[in-house]
Amino acid sequence: MIKKQLIMDKALELFAQQGFEATSVQQITEHCGISKGAFYLSFKSKDELILALIDHFMMQFTSNIDYQVKNTNDNEKLLYKFYFATFHSFHQHSDFAKILIKEQTQSFNEELIFKMRYYDRLMENVILTMVERLYGEEIQHTKYDLIYCIKGFMKTYSELFLFYNLPLDLDLLSQSLVEKTNLLARHITVPFISHELVQMFQQPMNEEIKREQIIEIIEQKIKEIEESIEKESLILLKQQLLEPTFSPAILKGLLENIRNHAHCKWISYLLRSYFKL
């Protein structure tokens, strides 16, 4: 596990300098100080490494934003916390965010494109949950336009500080985008993107992960993590999936125990969605 993380960290440094295409496995192994054999014990190919990096970044990004939306009880603060968490995450992982934005505009790799569409759909669902909660019936016919406006804000403003090195005032940026979003939500009258249009251009995606798949992921995490409160919590969460006995309050406590562990963010997201918390 440590060697795999080392490869990902060192490869990221090279990808940031040269891009995906120009970086070879040979360069990665030399930069890591390992043999090619050691590389292939962790990853079958450079493409698998790239997809692992995308998963690592997008799982953390999606789970962090989803947590903020689901656990902010004050609607007055919800939109602000959404934008603050979004741009804080971009800033925290700026090297990989830069690579991802550049490579998406140049890539013809179908697997990479499919992977990014998958996470894009997950983020759309998070935003949809948020805007329906905030504006209700007021945006019934305009909510999909509003979602795409919010996604546009996320992409455009993140590029300002990722590529132009502008000073980043997260508080001011979040306040500014809250104001813009509220104006759009309350004054859009001519929607372009309807529910029917969304259904036409979005491919069906199996968003419901099965209980057995979650259990399999938990079992893998239990093997990877050393003895800790996170490991104990994972064991209890697995028991809950097999034989539900805990109250929602206990479940939330167990999920809170694992939420900030580097290797548990995604399973925390999956469990919150599964238990509808």
N, C-alpha and C positions, 0 to 999 in steps of 0.2 A: 504493500500500500504506500509506504514511504517512497520507494523507488518510482512508482507510478506518478505520484505527486511531483517528484523532482523533475521527471521528464516533462510533465505538463508545464511546470513553472519555467523551465529553461527553454522549452520550445516556444512558449509565449514571447520570450525576449527576442528570439530570432524572427518569429512571425511579425512582430511589431516593427522590426527593422527592414525585413525583406518581403513580407507577404507570404501567403500560403504556398503559391506555386513555385517561387524561387528558392524555397527552403527545402533541403533534402534531408532524408533520414541520416545520412552520413554526417551532415553538419550538426544535426540535433544530438547525435551520440557523442560527437567530439566536444560539443558545448557542455554536455552532461558529464563527460569523463567516464562513459560506459561503453561496452561493446554493442555491436548491432544485435547480437544474440540476446543481450539483456533487454534491449529495446523491444524486440519481438516477443519476449515473454510477457510484456505488459500490453503491447498494442500490435495487432496483426498488420497494420499499415499506417502510413502517415494520415490517410483519410480517417481511419478510426480514431487516431489521436485528435484530429481537428474536431470531429463530432463529439468526442469526450469533453473537449474544452468548451464547445458550444453548450453542451448539456450542463457542465459545471457552472458556467456563468448564468445561463438562462434559468436554471432551476433556482439558483439563489435569488436572482432578480424577481422572477415571478412569485416565488413563495414570500419574499419580503413585502411586495406590494399587496398581495392577497391578504397577508396578515394585517397590514395597516387598515385595509378596507373593512375586513371582518371584525376587527377588534377596536375600532374607533367608534364609541357610542354617541359622541356628540356630533350631530350632522353639521353644525357650524364649522367644525374643524376638519371634517372628513376630506374635503377636496384639497385643502391646504396640505394635510398630512400625506395624501396621495402624491401630489406633485413634489413635495419635499423628499419623500422616500425615493421617488423615481430618479430625481436628479442627483441625490446623494449617492445612489447606487451606481449611476453612470460615472460619477466623479471618482468613486472608490475603485471602480474597475475600468478606468479610462483607457488603459493600454489595449485591453481586449475589446472594449466598445468601439474604439477607432478601427481596429482590424475588421471587426464584424461589419461595420457600416461600409467600409471600403470594399471588402470581398463580396458583399451581397450585390453590389452594383456591377461586379465584373464576373461573377461566378456562373458557370454553366453546369456545375455539379448538382444533379437532380436531388441527391440525398441531402445535401446541405440546404438547398432551397426548401425541400419538404420539411426538414427539421425546423427551419426558421418559421415556416407557415404554421407548424404545429404550435410553437410557443406564441406566435402572434395571435392565434385563435384563443389560446388560454388567456392572454392579456385582454383581448376583446371581451371575454366573458367576465373578467374582473371589473372592467370599466362599465360594462352593461349593468352589473349588479349595483355598482356605485351610483350611476346616474338614475336608475329606476328608484333607488332608495331616496335620493336627494330631491328629485323633481316629480316623481310619480306620473299621474295622468297628464300633467302639463306637457310632457315630451313624448307622449304615446306615439305620435306620427313622425317625430323628428329625432328619435333617440339614436338611430343608426348614423345619421349625419353627424350628430353630436359626438358619437364615439370616434368617428374618423377625424373630426376636428381635434379632439383631445390627443389622438395618436399623432396627428400632425404637429401639435405643440411639443409633444415628447421628443419627436425626431428632430425637428428644426432647432429647437432651443438647445438640445443636447449637442448638436453639431457646432453651435456657436462657441461653446467653451471647450469642446474636444479638439476642434481643428483651428480655431482662431485665437486660442489662449486668452480669451476675455476673462477679466476677473469675475469670479463666481460668488454672487451673493444669493445663497439658497433661499433665504427668507424673503428677500425682495422679489426674486423670480417666482416663487410659489404664490405670493400675494397677487402679483400681476396676472398670473395665469388663472387664479381663482376668479378674479374680476372678469377676465375675458370669457371664461367658461360660463359663468352665470349670465352674462349678457347674451351669449349665443343661445343658451338653454331657454331663456325667456323671450327671445325675439326672433328666432328662426321660424319662418312661416311657410317657406317653400322648400320642402325636403326633396333631395335628389335620391338618396339611398333608402329604398323601401325594404320591408321585410322580404318581399318576393324577390327583389334584386339581390339581396344578401344570399338567399337560398340558391339563386342561379349561379353566382360566381364562387361560392364557397363549396369546396368538396366535403362530403360527409367525413366526419372525424369521430373515431371512437373515443369519446372523452370520459366515459365511465370505466374506471379501472376496477377490475374484479377483486373481491376480497382475497382470493387465493394469490393474486399477483402482489398485493400489498404485503401479505404474510411472507411471501418469498423474499421481497425486498427487505423487510424487517429482519428476517433470519440472517441475511447476508450482512446487514449492518451490525447485528449482535456479534457476529464473528469478528468483524473489523475493529470494534470499539473495545478499549480496555475497561476494566471494572470501574464503574462510575455511576452517578445518579442517572445519566443519560441511558446507560445500558440497562439499568434496572427498570427505567421507565419504558424502554422499548419492549422488554420482556412482559411487563404488565399490559401494554397496549396490544401485544400479540394475543395475550390471553383474552382480552376484551373482544377481539375480532372472532376468536374461536367460541367464546361463551360470554356474551354480554352480561355484566353485573354492575358496572360502575355508573354512578350518576353523571350527568353532564358536567357538574362542577369538578369532579375528580378527573374526568377525561381532559378538561381544559387545563387542569394543573399538570397532568402528565405531558401534554403537548407543549406546555410552556417550558417544562424541564428540558425538552430536546430541541426546541426551536432554534436556539442560537449555536448549536453544535454544528461545526462545518460540514459534517457528513450526514446530518439529520434534517436539514432544511427541507429537502424535497419530500421525504417521508412524512414530515410534519404537515406539509401542504396537502399531500394525498390523504392523510388521515382526517384533516379538517374537512376536506371535501366529502370524504366517505361518511363521516359522522354528522355532516351538515352543521358544523360549529362555526 
